[in-house]
Amino acid sequence: MAISTSSITLAQYALTANNPLIQKVALSLLQLGNVMEDWPLLTDNAMKQNGVRITGNLPTINWRKLNESSTTFSGTPQQFAENAYIVSGMIDADRFIVADKNSIQDPRATQLQMFLAGWTYDMNDKFFNNNHSSGDVDAFVGLRQRLDDASTWGTNSACKINAGALDISDSGLSTTSGNALVSYLEQMLGEIGDLDGNNVVFYMNRNMGRRVGRAIRQLGAGGGFEMTSDAFGRRITTFRNAKVKVLGTKADQSTEIITNTETSAGANGSSVYSSIYAVKYGEGYVQPWQFNDFAQSIYQVGMRSDEPTQFRIAIDYAVGILQTHTRAVVRAYGFKVA
């Protein structure tokens, strides 16, 4: 794996980019709630990354007496490869519209903002729900499929946690069930192997987020939750050191990315249950990478040579997800929310 060890986040792009277009794109993605804001992006000009996962087949550890020879050992890690996938689009505007002094807003800026909003809805949905059997084969496989197909994606079966139909609906949420909810969050961190929650993000839908908020108020300071803010003044809820993030909807702006209609077994359905996901980011866990820096992937082409009446902005961004650790992703399902 040739990726450099220096990562950058969308927030750093927004705060430090010299290119106004890149700064605006990064800030817009942050404001829109794109899941990429949680990613420590590494840059490498490769469309495929190869890695190994330790899934078992560990060597036998030998103890020796004084003056005895040491024993050669060999483990067998699981080799795997992850691909990068390309988000692409072009924004064209007639030169007279761009130059029109009566324009309320630069039409290119309007179209770019619409593209970024669509990108955010789509990226967030695919990060959790995409698969290559019924979904989009031109985008990466999402977290749910990685957990459901453990043999292919090297995830651990213990990282799918059944919450046992815990009732945290408006009528069911109490101090007892709120404490049980916190226990499941602790169990999720335990399966990840980091009880402090360093570089971990919990993801849930808006309904679940309201239940967690109510549980926080019931449990008080002793519940392990804190409120803080980021460099842009946005409020952030943390459980220990892990962020608690509420996701929105798909592009139809009504269907939740993590639905409220799962069955108690975590399957798609028309019932009243939902899930919480936890992801640990960083080298050796879930490590997103970009083929090129943002500044080389989102740029103003200017006047088109093949159509001299049109100005163009181009987006051609390749990104992949390298999921190395078998316990980097956890899903707890079976929370009754209605």
C-alpha positions as CSV (number, residue, x, y, z in Angstrom):
1,M,0.0,0.0,0.0
2,A,1.6,3.2,-1.2
3,I,-0.6,5.8,0.4
4,S,1.2,8.5,2.3
5,T,0.8,8.8,6.0
6,S,-0.4,12.4,5.8
7,S,-4.2,12.8,5.7
8,I,-6.4,15.8,5.2
9,T,-10.1,16.4,6.1
10,L,-12.8,18.5,4.5
11,A,-12.5,20.9,7.4
12,Q,-8.8,21.4,6.7
13,Y,-9.6,22.0,3.0
14,A,-12.2,24.6,4.0
15,L,-9.9,26.4,6.4
16,T,-6.6,26.3,4.5
17,A,-7.2,25.9,0.8
18,N,-5.7,28.7,-1.3
19,N,-8.1,28.0,-4.2
20,P,-11.4,29.7,-3.6
21,L,-13.3,27.1,-5.6
22,I,-11.9,24.2,-3.5
23,Q,-12.5,26.1,-0.3
24,K,-16.1,26.8,-1.3
25,V,-16.7,23.1,-2.3
26,A,-15.3,21.8,1.0
27,L,-17.3,24.3,3.1
28,S,-20.5,23.4,1.2
29,L,-20.0,19.7,1.7
30,L,-19.4,20.3,5.4
31,Q,-22.6,22.4,5.7
32,L,-24.6,19.8,3.8
33,G,-23.5,17.1,6.2
34,N,-21.6,14.9,3.7
35,V,-20.2,11.8,5.4
36,M,-16.8,12.6,3.9
37,E,-16.4,15.2,6.6
38,D,-15.5,12.3,9.0
39,W,-12.9,10.9,6.6
40,P,-9.2,11.3,7.1
41,L,-8.5,11.4,3.3
42,L,-5.1,10.1,2.1
43,T,-3.9,10.8,-1.4
44,D,-2.5,8.2,-3.7
45,N,-2.6,8.0,-7.6
46,A,-3.9,4.4,-7.5
47,M,-7.3,3.1,-8.6
48,K,-6.7,0.0,-6.5
49,Q,-5.2,-0.7,-3.1
50,N,-4.0,-4.1,-1.9
51,G,-3.9,-5.1,1.7
52,V,-4.1,-7.9,4.2
53,R,-6.5,-8.6,7.1
54,I,-5.8,-10.8,10.1
55,T,-8.9,-13.0,10.2
56,G,-7.4,-16.0,11.9
57,N,-4.8,-18.6,11.1
58,L,-2.5,-17.1,13.7
59,P,0.8,-18.8,14.5
60,T,1.2,-21.0,17.5
61,I,3.2,-19.2,20.2
62,N,6.1,-21.4,21.5
63,W,7.9,-21.0,24.8
64,R,11.4,-22.4,25.1
65,K,13.8,-23.4,27.8
66,L,17.1,-21.7,28.3
67,N,19.6,-22.6,25.5
68,E,16.9,-24.3,23.4
69,S,16.4,-23.2,19.7
70,S,13.7,-20.9,18.7
71,T,10.8,-22.2,16.5
72,T,10.0,-20.7,13.2
73,F,6.4,-19.5,12.9
74,S,4.2,-18.3,10.0
75,G,0.7,-16.8,10.0
76,T,-1.6,-16.6,7.0
77,P,-3.3,-13.2,6.6
78,Q,-6.1,-12.7,4.2
79,Q,-5.2,-10.7,1.1
80,F,-7.7,-8.3,-0.4
81,A,-8.1,-5.4,-2.7
82,E,-10.3,-2.3,-2.7
83,N,-11.1,-0.1,-5.8
84,A,-11.5,3.6,-6.1
85,Y,-14.7,4.8,-7.8
86,I,-15.2,8.1,-9.8
87,V,-17.7,10.8,-9.0
88,S,-18.0,12.9,-12.2
89,G,-20.0,15.8,-13.6
90,M,-19.7,18.9,-15.7
91,I,-21.4,22.3,-15.2
92,D,-21.8,24.4,-18.4
93,A,-23.2,27.9,-18.6
94,D,-23.7,30.2,-21.6
95,R,-21.2,33.0,-21.6
96,F,-24.0,35.6,-21.8
97,I,-25.7,34.2,-18.8
98,V,-22.4,34.3,-16.9
99,A,-21.8,37.9,-18.0
100,D,-25.4,39.1,-17.4
101,K,-25.3,42.0,-14.9
102,N,-28.9,41.3,-13.8
103,S,-28.1,37.7,-12.6
104,I,-29.0,37.4,-8.9
105,Q,-26.3,34.8,-8.5
106,D,-23.6,33.3,-10.7
107,P,-25.5,30.4,-12.5
108,R,-22.4,28.2,-12.2
109,A,-22.4,28.7,-8.5
110,T,-26.1,27.7,-8.3
111,Q,-25.5,24.6,-10.4
112,L,-22.4,23.7,-8.4
113,Q,-24.4,23.9,-5.1
114,M,-27.1,21.7,-6.5
115,F,-24.5,19.2,-7.6
116,L,-22.9,19.2,-4.2
117,A,-26.3,18.7,-2.5
118,G,-27.0,15.7,-4.8
119,W,-23.5,14.3,-4.2
120,T,-24.1,14.5,-0.4
121,Y,-27.4,12.6,-0.5
122,D,-25.9,10.0,-2.8
123,M,-22.5,9.6,-1.0
124,N,-24.2,9.2,2.4
125,D,-26.6,6.7,1.1
126,K,-24.0,4.6,-0.8
127,F,-21.6,4.6,2.2
128,F,-24.2,2.7,4.2
129,N,-26.5,0.9,1.8
130,N,-24.8,0.3,-1.6
131,N,-24.1,-3.3,-2.8
132,H,-23.0,-4.7,-6.1
133,S,-25.9,-7.1,-6.6
134,S,-28.9,-4.8,-6.5
135,G,-27.1,-1.4,-6.1
136,D,-24.6,0.7,-8.1
137,V,-21.6,-1.3,-9.4
138,D,-19.8,1.9,-10.2
139,A,-19.6,2.9,-6.5
140,F,-18.0,1.4,-3.5
141,V,-19.8,-1.2,-1.3
142,G,-21.4,0.2,1.8
143,L,-21.1,-0.7,5.4
144,R,-24.2,-2.8,5.7
145,Q,-23.2,-5.2,2.9
146,R,-19.7,-5.4,4.4
147,L,-21.2,-6.6,7.6
148,D,-23.7,-8.9,6.0
149,D,-21.2,-10.6,3.7
150,A,-18.4,-11.2,6.3
151,S,-16.5,-13.8,4.3
152,T,-16.0,-11.4,1.3
153,W,-15.3,-8.3,3.3
154,G,-13.4,-9.6,6.2
155,T,-15.7,-8.3,8.9
156,N,-16.4,-10.1,12.2
157,S,-19.8,-11.6,12.9
158,A,-19.7,-10.3,16.5
159,C,-19.9,-6.8,15.0
160,K,-23.6,-7.3,14.2
161,I,-25.3,-6.7,17.6
162,N,-28.9,-7.6,18.3
163,A,-30.4,-5.0,20.6
164,G,-33.3,-7.4,21.4
165,A,-36.1,-5.1,20.4
166,L,-35.1,-2.6,23.0
167,D,-38.0,-0.1,23.2
168,I,-36.8,3.5,23.0
169,S,-39.9,4.8,21.4
170,D,-41.6,7.9,22.9
171,S,-43.7,5.7,25.2
172,G,-40.9,3.2,25.9
173,L,-37.9,5.4,26.6
174,S,-37.1,5.5,30.4
175,T,-34.1,5.7,32.6
176,T,-33.9,1.9,32.4
177,S,-34.1,1.7,28.6
178,G,-31.8,4.8,28.3
179,N,-29.2,3.0,30.3
180,A,-29.6,-0.1,28.1
181,L,-29.1,2.1,25.0
182,V,-25.8,3.4,26.5
183,S,-24.8,-0.2,27.3
184,Y,-25.2,-1.1,23.6
185,L,-23.0,1.9,22.6
186,E,-20.4,0.6,25.1
187,Q,-20.7,-2.8,23.5
188,M,-20.2,-1.4,20.1
189,L,-17.0,0.3,21.2
190,G,-15.9,-2.9,22.9
191,E,-16.3,-4.8,19.6
192,I,-14.3,-2.2,17.8
193,G,-11.7,-2.6,20.5
194,D,-11.5,1.0,21.6
195,L,-13.7,1.7,24.7
196,D,-12.6,5.4,24.6
197,G,-14.0,5.8,21.1
198,N,-10.9,7.4,19.6
199,N,-11.5,8.2,15.9
200,V,-14.9,6.5,16.1
201,V,-18.1,8.0,14.7
202,F,-21.6,6.7,15.6
203,Y,-24.2,7.1,12.8
204,M,-28.0,7.0,13.3
205,N,-31.1,8.5,11.7
206,R,-32.9,11.6,12.9
207,N,-35.5,9.6,14.9
208,M,-32.8,7.6,16.7
209,G,-30.9,10.9,17.3
210,R,-33.9,12.3,19.1
211,R,-34.0,9.2,21.3
212,V,-30.3,9.5,22.1
213,G,-30.8,13.2,22.9
214,R,-33.6,12.3,25.3
215,A,-31.6,9.6,26.9
216,I,-28.7,12.1,27.4
217,R,-31.1,14.5,29.2
218,Q,-32.4,11.6,31.4
219,L,-29.0,10.3,32.4
220,G,-27.3,13.6,32.9
221,A,-23.5,14.1,33.0
222,G,-22.9,10.6,34.2
223,G,-24.1,9.1,31.0
224,G,-20.8,9.6,29.2
225,F,-22.1,12.2,26.7
226,E,-20.7,15.7,26.2
227,M,-21.5,18.6,23.9
228,T,-18.8,20.5,22.1
229,S,-18.4,22.5,18.9
230,D,-16.1,22.3,15.8
231,A,-14.1,25.0,14.1
232,F,-17.2,26.3,12.3
233,G,-19.3,26.6,15.5
234,R,-21.4,23.5,14.8
235,R,-22.6,21.6,17.9
236,I,-21.1,18.1,18.2
237,T,-22.4,15.4,20.5
238,T,-19.8,12.9,21.8
239,F,-20.0,9.7,23.7
240,R,-16.6,9.4,25.4
241,N,-14.3,10.4,22.5
242,A,-16.6,9.1,19.7
243,K,-18.7,11.5,17.7
244,V,-22.5,10.9,17.5
245,K,-23.7,11.9,14.1
246,V,-27.3,12.1,12.8
247,L,-27.8,11.3,9.1
248,G,-30.5,12.7,7.0
249,T,-32.4,11.4,4.0
250,K,-31.7,10.0,0.6
251,A,-32.0,12.2,-2.5
252,D,-35.9,12.0,-2.4
253,Q,-35.5,14.0,0.8
254,S,-38.0,11.8,2.6
255,T,-36.6,8.3,2.9
256,E,-34.1,7.9,5.8
257,I,-30.7,6.5,4.9
258,I,-30.9,4.4,8.0
259,T,-34.6,3.7,8.0
260,N,-37.1,3.5,10.9
261,T,-38.9,0.5,9.2
262,E,-36.4,-2.3,9.7
263,T,-37.6,-5.6,11.2
264,S,-36.4,-6.6,14.7
265,A,-33.8,-8.8,12.9
266,G,-32.3,-5.8,11.1
267,A,-33.7,-6.6,7.7
268,N,-35.5,-4.2,5.3
269,G,-39.3,-4.2,6.0
270,S,-42.2,-2.2,7.2
271,S,-41.8,-2.5,10.9
272,V,-40.7,0.0,13.6
273,Y,-37.0,-0.8,14.3
274,S,-33.8,1.0,13.4
275,S,-30.0,0.6,13.7
276,I,-26.9,2.4,14.8
277,Y,-23.5,2.1,13.1
278,A,-20.1,2.8,14.5
279,V,-17.0,3.2,12.3
280,K,-13.4,3.6,13.5
281,Y,-11.3,5.6,11.0
282,G,-7.6,5.7,10.4
283,E,-4.8,3.6,9.1
284,G,-5.4,-0.1,9.7
285,Y,-9.2,0.4,10.2
286,V,-11.4,2.3,7.7
287,Q,-9.1,4.4,5.6
288,P,-10.6,6.4,2.7
289,W,-8.3,7.5,0.0
290,Q,-8.5,9.9,-2.9
291,F,-6.7,9.4,-6.3
292,N,-6.0,13.2,-6.6
293,D,-6.1,16.1,-4.3
294,F,-9.4,18.0,-4.4
295,A,-7.7,20.9,-6.3
296,Q,-6.8,18.5,-9.1
297,S,-10.3,16.9,-9.2
298,I,-12.6,20.0,-9.1
299,Y,-11.6,22.8,-11.4
300,Q,-12.8,25.6,-13.7
301,V,-12.1,24.6,-17.3
302,G,-13.1,28.1,-18.5
303,M,-14.4,28.6,-22.1
304,R,-14.9,25.3,-23.8
305,S,-12.7,24.8,-26.9
306,D,-15.3,22.7,-28.6
307,E,-18.1,25.1,-27.8
308,P,-16.9,28.7,-27.4
309,T,-20.2,29.9,-26.1
310,Q,-20.0,27.8,-22.9
311,F,-18.0,28.2,-19.6
312,R,-17.4,24.9,-17.8
313,I,-16.7,23.7,-14.2
314,A,-15.6,20.0,-14.1
315,I,-15.8,17.5,-11.2
316,D,-13.9,14.2,-11.7
317,Y,-13.1,12.8,-8.3
318,A,-11.9,9.2,-7.6
319,V,-12.3,7.9,-4.0
320,G,-12.1,4.5,-2.4
321,I,-12.5,2.9,1.0
322,L,-9.8,0.7,2.4
323,Q,-11.4,-1.4,5.2
324,T,-8.5,-3.4,6.8
325,H,-9.5,-4.3,10.3
326,T,-12.1,-7.0,10.8
327,R,-13.7,-5.0,13.7
328,A,-13.6,-1.5,12.2
329,V,-17.3,-1.4,11.5
330,V,-20.2,-2.3,13.9
331,R,-23.9,-2.3,13.5
332,A,-26.4,-2.6,16.4
333,Y,-29.9,-3.3,15.2
334,G,-33.3,-4.0,16.7
335,F,-34.0,-0.7,18.4
336,K,-37.7,-0.1,18.6
337,V,-38.2,3.6,17.7
338,A,-42.0,3.8,17.2
